[in-house]
Amino acid sequence: MGKRKTKKFASMKRMISLKDQRIKENDRTKVQVKKKNDPSEIKEKDVPKYPSCLFFQYNTQLGPPYHILVDTNFINFSIKAKLDIVQSMMDCLYAKCIPCITDCVMAEIEKLGMKYRVALRIAKDPRFERLPCTHKGTYADDCLVQRVTQHKCYILATVDRDLKRRIRKIPGVPIMYISNHRFNIERMPDDYGAPRF
């Protein structure tokens, strides 16, 4: 009985090494030598650039008339607290205030249905400035965060804790909120804004 030849599995053809004599000079790749990291070398970092108006602790570009971006829950909570939005904003900041509402926030209020029809009527007030949105989707929180990071001329009015947390990471954006049946503001110079209790 003779021996059977079995096929070898997973066998590879031998490759010519790049240092072989048969390979031309310009086809050979140079072996790269890794540089050792020098601990005393100065390390470069990408640091985000902030506008010059944020040189001090607060945004110095903000001034009357204040443009205030309003969130959905801010309107609902001000209705519950029986506060007139425009008048309470003026009482808080001692200056003219222009409440601004984006298309996303408007769509969010419309989606809430008949239960929030009073909020929808307040949002359609002619004193409110409408801001058109160009992005896809109607998620209001992302829209507000994006608008506030691009333009540092807004104050954001919200009661939502998650949105507040996200906005606090962006320098130079004051946050308006409701406490003790009145509007308060944080991250604004003490010269303006209602006193904090």
Disulfide bonds with the S-S distance in Angstrom:
none
